């Protein structure tokens, strides 16, 4: 297979032109800081689309998660139940507040937090009052079940919808299921501001507190007066201009991502693999990243240390490492599945709770071992994706 002339990215920004219009407007009106029309319009648009009452535009999804954890009243030493297979940003704000993450294993149906493992966690740690659940790769978790378990035990839910903007669960937009919710506009997300994120909540008082915290907790006084610790977390009006220009294209981007997912699914229909799953009858992902999972009996020998990976080639079998090397050799970007948090060096030693679904198997570790993220850029041509499919197929020869 020859190299692609231009690099095929995992998921890069797709710009349309209106972004520059609103950025220029910020420049020409001199609203370059953390106030301005772009911020106001983006907060309004997100509330209207998702069906939430309040949106606070912030510098990143991580900043939004941090403020959500603070709003939830987490104190040093508190246990917080967290999605295990996710990006570290889901968990780091828990450490910012000196709390203790307790990682909840994954389930195979959606690759998200296992509600049965969450129930088990409450039995072990009954005083826990916060659950942070992430929606992996744009696929909603079993949000009704998770929220039901949390409510039963008197716990607050934070929904990390950084990867699932525009996805829905039982007809309801993700980013609205928790008391506090988070979305991201990072450069590789389905809608980008180059950076940025939002805290979403129906609690107007909480939104006001978050907005105050995000601007260094300045009091209403003629001078700079402060009664509590604050943060430089507010979104720039320039970044908001990029998001504002992107926003009308959300549904278009989702349709493009879904077409990529379906094309992979059809292209791999006779291979011993499955695509990242979702419950067709209750959820509609945004298909941010298309991923695949190799059947166990089709895996060749693969080894990973904390920093390296290698494999033993075997006829008719392959592994994520071989496929990713083949893609890289043809100028295409793929990635391993998120390495579960309980396997990360920084989090080793923190509690980890598995559920009955795995039958003794560490589900997240299993998906990490056998899964990979495929090039999912919505500017990828069908002919280029056909080339990606052929590269993957050859790895099974």
N, C-alpha and C positions, 0 to 999 in steps of 0.2 A: 504494500500500500504506500503510495507516494504521500509526502507531506502536504498538508493543506497550505495554500499560498498565504492566506491570512489566518491568524490564530483563531481557533474556535474556543470561546471562553465558557466557563462554567455558568456565569450569569453576570453580565456587565450592564451598565446603565443604557437605557434606550431613550434618547432625547428627541424632542419633537419641534423645538423652536420657541414655543411660548415661554419656556423657562427663561430664556434670555430676555424676553420682553419684560417679564416681571422683575428680574434682577436689575435690568436697566432702569426700570421705574423706581426701584429703591435707590439706585445711584443718583438719578436725576432729581429726585425729591429730597435727597440727603438723609433718608431714613435707612441708615446702614447698621444700626445697632439692634437692640433686642425689643424694639417696638416698631409698629408700622402696619400698613394695610395688608401686606402679604400674610403676616402672622394671624391677623384677625380673620382674614378670609379662609385661610387653611383650617384654622380651628373650627370655624363655622361649617365648612364643607365636610370635614371628617364627622362631626356630630350628625349632620343630616344623612350622610351615607350609612353610617354604622348604627344610628339610632341611640346614641348616648347623649346625655344632657350637658356634659362638660368635657372639654379637651384643653390640655395645657401643653403648648408646643415647647419642646425642650431640645437641648443640644445633642442628645443621643437617646436611643432606647435604653441604654444602661443607666443614664441619669434618671429616666422615668421609672425604671425598676427600683432604683435606690430610693426615690421619693415615695414610691408605693410601699416599700418595706417600712419606711419611717411612718407613713400614715397608718399602717397596720399596727403600730405600737410595739414593734419588736424591740426587745431589750437584750443586753449582753447575757449570754448563756442560754437564751431561749432556743428551743428546738424548732426548726422550720422544715416542713416536708417539701422536697424539691424534685422536679423531674430529673431523672438520672441521665438520659441520653439527650443532650442538648449542648449548646454552646456555653462556655464558662460564664458569659455575661448574665445568664439566668441566675447564677448562684453567687457571683462575686458580691452583689449588694448585701446579701445576707451576712457575709464576712465583714463588710464595711461597718455593719452595726454590731459586730462581735457576737453574733448569734451562731448556732450550730446547725449546719445543714444535715438533714437526714434524707438520704437519697432513696427514691421509690423506683423500683424496677419497671421496665418497659413491658408492654404486651404486644403480641404479634399482629393484632387486628389493625392497629393504626401506627405502631412504633412509638406510641406515646405512653404517658403514665398509666400504670395498671390500677384501676379502681379497687380491685381486690387486694392488691399489695398495699394500697393506701389504707384500706380498712384494717389490715394487719398492723400497719404502722401505728394507727391510733390505739390499738390494743396494747402495743408495747410502750408507747409514749402518749398516754392519755391527756396530758396537760398541754399538748401542742395546740396552738391557736392560729397557725398560718400555713396555708398550702400555696406553693408557687408552681403552677402548671404551665408548661410550654407546648405549643403546637408545632410539631417537627416538620420541616420542609414544606409548610403550607397546608398540612393535613390536621384538621381539628382533633384534639383528644376527645375521649368520651366525656364531654363536659358536663352533661346532665348528671351522669353517675358520680363524677368526681365532686361536683358541687353538692350533690345530695349527701355523700359521705361526710364532706366537710361540715355541712349544716347540722347533720346529726350529732356531730361532736363539738358544735359551737365554734368552729374555726372560720376565719376569713380566707377568701380565695383571691389571689393575684393571678390573672391570666396573662402570660407572656405570649402575645400574638405578634411578636416581631416578624415572624416568618410567614404569617397566615393572613395578612391584610387582604380583605375581599373574600375570604373563605367563609362558609356558613355551616352551621350545625343545627339541624331541624328548623331550617329557614331563618335562623337568627345569625347575624354577623358575629364572627369571632372578634374578640376585643371588647365584649360587652357582658361576659359571663361572670366575671369577678367583681368584687366590691371596687377593686382598682385593677386597671388593665393597661397594657403597654403595646404600642406599635413602634416600628422602626422605619426610618427612611435612609438607612445606610446605603452605600454605593452599589451593593449587589442585590438590594431588595427589589420587589416587584414595582414599587414606586420609590423613587430616590430623591433626596435633596443634596446628595453627596455625603451628607451626614444628617443627623437629626432624629428625633423621635417624639412620641407624645404619651402623656399620661391621660387616661380616659376614666371617667367616673360619673355616676349619677348624683354623687354627693357634692353639692355646690360649695359647702363649707370646706370640704377636703380639697377641692380644686383651688380654692382661694389660698389655703395654707401652702399647697405645693407651689403655686405661682409666687408666693412671697418667698418661700425657701429658695426658689430657683434664681431669685434676684438678690441674693446675699442677705435675705431677711431684713430688709430695710423697713423701719417703722414709719408711720405717717407723721413726720415731723419736718420742720423747716430745714433741718440739718440731717446729716447721716447718723441715725440712731439705731442701735441694734440690741435686742433682748435675747436673741438666740442665734445659734450657728446657722449660717446660710451657705449657699452654693452658687457658683457661676454656671447655672444650668439652662438658662433661657435660650430658646432658639433665636438665631439671627434673622432679621428681616430679609437678608439676602438669600440665606438658605431656604427660608420660607417661600421666596420667589420661585426657586427651583421646584419645590414641592407643589406649589400652586399651578405651575405650568404643566407638571406631570399628572396632576390629579384627574383631569378629564379622561385620561387614557388607561385608567385602572382596569376597566372591564376588557378593553382591547388587549392589554398585556396578559390578563388571565386567560383569555381565549387562545392567545398564541402559545402560552405555556401548556395549556391543556392539549393543544394539537401536537406539541412536541411529545408529551407523555403518551398519547395514544399511538403516535407513530413508532415510538420505541416499543410499546406493548405489542403492536402488530409485528414489528420486525424481529422480536424475540420469541414469538409465539411457539416455536418448535424447539427452543433451547431450554435447558434445565435451570431456568431462572424465573423469578417473579418480580414485578414492579412494586415500589413502595405502596402499601395497601391503604384502602379507606373503605368505610361502610357506605356503600352506594345508596342505600335507602334513606340514610339520615344525614349525610354530610356531602358538601361540595367543596373540595380543596381549592386553593388557588394555584396548585401545581407549580409552585415556585421552583423546586428542583425535582427532576426526575431521577429516581434511584432504582437500583436493582439489587436483588438478593440471590446469590447462587445456591442451588440445592446442595445439601450436605454431601451427597454421594457424587457430585460433580466438582468438588473442591480438590485441587491438588494440594500438596504439602506447602504450608505458608507459615512463616515465622515473623514475629515482630518484637522488637525491643522498645524501649521508651523513645528511641530516635530513629530507628532503621527498620526496614522490612525486606525480606527476601523469600524466595520460594523455590521449589523443586519442580521443574517442568515435567508434565505428564500428559501423554497422548489422550485426547478426549476430555481432559479436565483443565480447569484454570482456577484463578483466585483473583481477588481485588488487586493485589500487587501487580500481577502480570498484566491485567487489563489496563490499569492506570499507567504502567510503563509503556504499553503499546500506544495508548492515546497520546502520551507526552511525546513519544517518538514521532508522531504524525502531526505535531503542533496543535494538539487539542488538550483542554484542561478538564480533568476530572478530579475528584477528591474522595478520600475515604469517608465513610459515615462518621458523624461525630463520635469521638471516643467517649464512652460513658464517664460521667463525673467520678464515680467511685473507683475508676481505674486510673484516674489522673494522679500524678505524684503529689500535687498540692492537697488533694482531698483523701488520700489513702489514710485509713484510720477513722474516718467519719462513718457513722452508722449507714447501713445499706439494707433495705428490706425487699425481699422477693415475694412474689405471689404464687398461688397454686397453678397459674397458667403454664409456667415454665416447667412444671414437674421436676423441680430440682435443677433446672437449667437457668443460668444467668442470662436472661433473654437479651438484655442490652449488649452484653459481651458477645453473644452469638451473632446478633445482627451486625455489630461492628466487625467481627471476624469475616463474615461472608458478604457484606454489602459494600456498595460504592455509589457515589453521586456522579451521574453522567453529565456531559455538556448540555446545558439547558438554556442557553442564551436565546432570547426570542428574536434575535436578528439572524440566527442560524438558518440558512436556506435548507429546504427539504433535501436537495442534492447533497449538501454537506452532512446533514443528519444521516442520510443513507450511507455515507462514507464512515461515519461513527459506528453505525450498526454493523457494517462489514468488518471493521476492526475488531469489535467485540466477538463477532461470530468466528473469526479466524483464531481467536484465543482458545476456542473449544476444539480446534482441529488436532 
